[in-house]
Amino acid sequence: MPVFARDFHVSAAQSSLVLSLTTALLAPSMVVAGAISESRGRKPIMVASLLASALLTFGSAFVTRWSTLLVLRALAGITFAGLPAISMAYLAEEIHPGSIGLAMGLAIGGNGLGGMLGRLVTSWLTELVSWRFAVGAIGLLGLVAAVIFWRTLPPSRGFTPRPVRRATLARSFWTPLRQPRLLALFAEGFLLMGAFGTSYNYITYHLLARPYSLSQAGVGTIFSVYLIGIASSAWIGSLADRLRRDRMLILMLLSMLIGVGLTLAGPLPLVILGIAVVTFGFFGGHSVASSWVGLRASSAKAQASALYLFFYYIGLSVAGTMGGVFWQHWNWAGVAAFVAGLMITGLGIAVLAVGQE
């Protein structure tokens, strides 16, 4: 984001549109993709999503105008939609309920590994060559991943195709929205991703500026703390299968709140520790909440998963852009206070509305 702000001569809040616009379109598109997968199957939609997204990412490396880049990112938001919600439904249908927390945690951990490698690769390549080379490399990696996914993912066994009818489709989305405890989990997804995405977006600006004055590659290396998130998603997901999920969710929200507080400390090691604690809490909390949605949705699991991820990515889009306003007016202290407010709200919902397992 700082590189885009410099090269395209836009503000920090405007540069956040590269992510916010994508996620804003990703969220509603997942609802449509989940519905289509009910009749067309899970795997074909996911494969098509990966291929199209990789091609759009690769094409983004060659744009010269800010508006064109935003258009491609918007289209990518639509094509990305075919994987997240459908993969959650695929796991809910194919994995035994006693292992769903671990399976979802491993899937989220894989997403975390991709996020970490993406940040490291783009940071290093941007530092050594240019952001265009970095984005092009990510696009090529996406194409390779799509082919591997297509060749190795087992076909659905627990899936039964259903014709898509307008009345049935509307009812399948309305049913989860009428369940208060599912709505509470949707809200937790909004707050978890909003807080995490905002933290990572603007801590970069904080570490590039004085007194730290780190390089782009140096900041990217710090984000290797994603490895902690990869471990926590599987570990906390497994614990949630055996312990009370509400307690694990509250613990993860508290961890994020403590981590944000640590980032306000002066010494760089404490700031890095704070980033690590935020990462641990986010991945663990997301693992608990996302697997819980699949268990609480008695029917239309793809729609329930799509709605959870709708709120999840809308949280990134809304909070990520608002975080830019807080950064412009109050720098990192303002962003940290904003993120802390999101976490306190999440704790209130977890205590009062999510309920027990």
Secondary structure, 3 states (H helix, E strand, C coil): CHHHHHHCCCCHHHHCHHHHHHHHHHHHHHHHHHHHHHHHCHHHHHHHHHHHHHHHHHHHCCCCCHHHHHHHHHHHHHHHCCCHHHHHHHHHHHCCHHHHHHHHHHHHHHHHHHHHHHHHHHHHHHHHCCHHHHHHHHHHHHHHHHHHHHHHCCCCCCCCCCCCCHHHHHHHHHHHHCCHHHHHHHHHHHHHHHHHHHHHHHHHHHHHCCCCCCCHHHHHHHHHHHHHHHHHHHHHHHHHHHCCHHHHHHHHHHHHHHHHHHCCCCCHHHHHHHHHHHHHHHHHHHHHHHHHHHHHCCCCHHHHHHHHHHHHHHHHHHHHHHHHHHHHHHHHHHHHHHHHHHHHHHHHHHHHHHCCC
